[in-house]
Structure formats: structure tokens, C-alpha cells
Amino acid sequence: MSDAMRRLNLEPPRFQDRRASFLVTFRSHTLMGPEAVAWLNRFADRPLTDRQ
């Protein structure tokens, strides 16, 4: 799911553990322009964490 959303230039889903249940939030917007997204996608095949 996260890979598919990145390919569509969408923010990855956010997960919240609520012990007895969990919440997944899907955002449908991006704050980056096409140039920034293209630059970031150059690193998609590298083993980086979301923070890096």
C-alpha cells in the first residue's frame, strides 16, 4: 500500500495502534510540487527510512 501511494505521489498511510483496534489514515494531497516529488522518487530504490 505504501509503495503504491508513493508511486501516485501521495503521502503514505498513517497507522495508530489503539490496543483493541487500529486506525489507518489516508491523505489525498501532497504539499510538494512535481519537481520535489521527482527528486525524491530518485531515492525510492535505496534502503532509506521515512525520516531520511
Phi, psi and omega in degrees: 000314181298318179297317180297319181292323177296319179299331179268010180061035176252153177294139179298156179295152176251135183247136175234125177272123180245031180064293181272349179205178175218157183239134176242127180248126177249120176264144184247028179219167176223146179262003181254146176281171182301326180294317179294319179296317179298318179298314180295323180296341176297338183259008185298329183270002180264149183280067179258151174276169178298329180288328181286000000 
